């Protein structure tokens, strides 16, 4: 498989894929993107010219929104200079959040492909080289255009909107429980079997001060202690509720009061499936909470819902626009509800 003289940029953020052993036997990020690509077998056969740059060298739990902005700026610069795609290497712990945050801000047709590794480069069966080779293949493929940000590990291609890390050590940890992979690497070639229905990109941020959005997971016999202590300290809340979006009845008055002043998004802590808007009607049920002004996250995992809510607050979206955005992104209704212009994806190419 060759794509002629296509250029792909590889941007490094650190993570397990870039680690080397330290004196005490643990591992720390130390390899540059240039060093990473130099040891990947098969890259030369792709017929792709690689350009490398190190944006950060951090373990992924230490990445933040400022780092995401830096990699987004670097990706846009490389695309403007003629690259047909960008690969981002990073630690896997925060890939599902970083990828979605990038996806909400990236409006170009050329793909950004995020990848990493579950094993250190010095371990037997290290997966980093194979993941990097697959990511470059996807980034260079014309079939990956207009899909926004993708995540590629273990020869699977996932949409940033759906993918999740589901296991701390498994090589197949990245899954999209509700949507499944968009495609696979087959004999080294990207094969896309599905596409996202529409690209949903936020406009440029307007707020000078970044909003603070917290994620509150509800647990058995929750008395609302944490809920009582976030008032006036946050700009928005994502509630990870029981099952289809249910909470203890005792929390309803406090959530109702908060929803009058800041956006409260209702999601499920289960990890798959959607908030159930009409199944139950008891106090604390999703139906009850939505009537009190909470916003339905639909299929969006709580981590994704937090990323979206923060992005919406960055552009000063009002309650109606926030609710419409979650209707579209969460699969609660027609994707046309997205309040800003969308980019329709190309027809599936075989």
N, C-alpha and C positions, 0 to 999 in steps of 0.2 A: 504494500500500500504506500503510495507516495502522493503528496499534494504539491508537487512542483517546488517553487521557490518560496512557499509560504513561510512567514515569520511568526513565531509564537514567543511571547514573553513569559518567563518563569520568575515570579515574585515570591520571595521567601519571608515568612514571619517567624520561623523557628519551629519548635515542637519536636515530638518524638522522631519524626522523619529526619531531623537534622541533628540528632544527639550523638555524643561520643562518650565513652566511659570516663568517669573522673577517678581520682586517686582512691576514693573510698568505695568504689564499686558501683555507685549510682551513675546516673547519666544526666547530662545537661545539654541544651541546644548549643552547638558549636560549628556545624557545617554550613557553609554558604550555599546559595543556590547553584553557583558555578561548580562547587565540589559535588553537590548532589547529582547534577546531570552528567558529570564526567564519568560516573560509575554505573550508569543505567544501560544495560545491553539492549540493542535494538533501536535506540533513538536515531542513529545514523541512517538506518534503513527507511525511516519515515519520510525522508526527503524534506525535512522541515528545518529551517534555520532558527536556532534558539538564541534568545537574548535573556540575560539573567540580571536580577537586581535584588539586593537584600533590603527590605523595607523595615523589618524588625527582627530581633533574635530573642524571642521570648517563649516561655511555656504558655500554652494557650489560655489557661485560667487567668493570666495576667494581661491579656489583651483587652482593650477597651474601645469605645466608640471613636476616640481620636485616632487609634491605630487603623480602624476600619476606613476612616476618611483618608488616611495616608495611602493605604493600599488602593483605594478607589481612585485617588488622584493619579497614582502611578500607573494603574491599568488604563485609565483614559488617555494618559500621555502616550503610552505605547501603542494603543489603538490608533490614535490620531497620527502617529508616526508610520502607520502602515501594517502593524501586526494584525493577523487574522483572528487571533484569540489570545487569551491570557490564562496561565495556570498560577494558582496561589497555593503554596505549600504552608501548612501550619499544623499545630497540635490538634488532635481529634476532639479534645474535651469540649471545645466551644465551636466546632465546625457548624453545627446546626443553627447556631445563632449568628455567627459571623456571616455565613453564606446568605442567610435570609436578609440580614441588614444590608449587605451589598446589593442583593437582588432588588430591594425596595428603592435603591438609589441609582441603579444602573439602567440606562435606556438605550444603549447601543445594540445593534444586531449581533456583533461579534461576541462569542461566548466567553464568559469567565468560568473557569473550572477549578473548584477547590478540592484539594486532596491532602492526604497525610499518611500516617503509618501507625499501626498498632504495635509493631515490634521495633526495637532499636536496630540500627543498621548493622551492628555487630552480632546480633542474635541469629541463631539458625532459623531459616525460613523467613528472613526479614521481608516484609511486604512493601516497603517504601519504593524500591526500584520499579516493581510491577505497577504500583499505583501511579507513579510519576509517568511512566511510559503510557499508560492508559489515558491519563489526564491530558498529556500532550496530543495524543491521537484524537481525543474528543475536541480539544480546543482548535485543532487544525481542520476539523471536518466541516464541510459546508452544510451537512445535515444538522449541525448543532446551532446554527444561526437562529436568532430570534427566540431563543429559549432562556435568555437571561443568564442567571448564575446557576451552575450545575455542581453537583458533588459526585466525584467518581472515586470509588474504592472497591476492592475485591471484584473488579471487572463488571461493576454495575454503575449505571448512570441515573442519578436521582435529581429531581427538581429541588431547589433550595427551599421552596415553600413547604414541602412535605417531609423532607428527610429528617431522621432522628438517630441519635446514638442510643442504642438499646442495651449495650453490654459493655462493661469496663475493659475487657480484654479480648473478646472474640474478634477474629478477622472479618467476620460478616456482621459486625455491630451496626453498620449503617443501613437502615431500612426506612421505607415509607409505608407505615402500617395501613393507611387508608387508600393510598393511590397506587402503591407499588412502584418499581423502578420505571423510568421512561425508556430505558434500553440497557443494552449489555455490550461488552467487548467480546466479539466472536472472532477467533483466530486473529486477534489484534486489530480488528476493524470495528468501529462503533456501529451498532445496529439499533436504531431508534424505533420502538414499537408504539410509542404514544407521545403526545405533546401536551403542554399546559394549555388551558383554554384561552388565556390572554395574559399579556404582561401587565403587571400593576406596579407602576412606578410613581413615587412621591415627588412633588416639586421640591425645589431647593428650600432648605431650612430658613425660617424667618426669625426664630428666637435667638437672642444673643446669649441667653443663659439656658443651657440644656435642661430639659425637664427631668424630674425624678419620678420614675414609675416603679412600683414595687410589685412583687409577685407573692401572693398570700395563699398558701396551701391550707385547705381546711382538713382537719383530722377529727377522729372520734372524740366526742364530748368537748369539742372546741368551745371555749367560753368567750372568745372574742378579745382576749387579752392583747394580742398583737394588733388587732383591728382598732382597738381603742387608742393605741399609741402612734398610729400613723397619721391621724388627723392633723391637718395644717403643715405636715412635713413632706407631703408628696403631691404630685400633680395628677396622678392617675394610679389605678390599682387594677391588677388582673387577679381574679379569684379563681384558684384551681379547686373546684368543688368536687364533692362526691359524684360518682356515676355520671348521669346525664346532666349534671349541673345543680345538684342539690346541696343545701347547707342546713345545719341545725336551725330550728325555728327561732331560737333565741337571738340569732345573729341578724334576722331580717330588719328590725327597726334601725340598727346601726348602719347596715348596708344601705337602707333606703335613705337615711339622713345624709350619708356620704355621697350618694349618687346625685343628690341635689346640687352639689358643689363641684365635684370632680367626676370624670368618667370612670365608671367601674365596669370592667369587662368580665363576663362570666364564661369560664371555660371548664373543661373536665380534667381532673387529675389522672384519669385512667391511662391516657397515652394513646388512645385510638378512639374512633367514633366521634359523634357530635353531641353537642348540647341538645337535650330533648325539650322542645318548647311547648309541647301540648300533652305530653303523656301523663304527667302528674299535676295535681292542683293543690296539694297540701301546703301549709305555711312552710316556707323554706325551699319549696320545689323550684325548678328552673322557671316554670310558668309564672309562679308567684313573684320571683325575683325580676323577671323581665318586665312584668307589669309595674314594678316599683322603679323602673328606670335603668336597670342594669342592661348592658349591651351584650348581645349574643356573639360569642367567638366562633360558633359553629364547629368546624372540624379542626380549627387551628389549635395546636398544642399550646399549653400555657406559656412555654418559652417563646414560641413564635408570636403569640398574642402580645406579649410584653414588648417584643421588638417592634411590632406594628404600631401599638399604641404610643410608644415613645416617638416613633417617626411621625405619626399624625400630630402629636402635640408639638413637635419641632416646627411644623408648618402652620401652627395656630388653627388647626381644624376645629370646627365647632362640634357640638354633640351630634347634630344631624349628619354631618360629613363623616364623623367617626363611626357612627352606626352604619352608614351606607358602605363605608370601606370594609368593615367587618362582614357585612352581608355578602360582599363580592369575594373578598379574600378567604373567608371562612366557609364558603360553599353553602351559605344559607339561602341564596337566591341567585338571580341573574348576575353574571359578572359585570354587566353594563351598569350596575349600581355604583361601581368605583367612581369617585367624584372627579377624577382627572382623566385626561386623554389616555387611552390604552393602545397598546400595540398588539394587534392580532397576530398570532403565530402563523407561519407558512403552512400550507397543506402538507400532510405527511408524505415524505419522499421515500420511495422504495429503491 
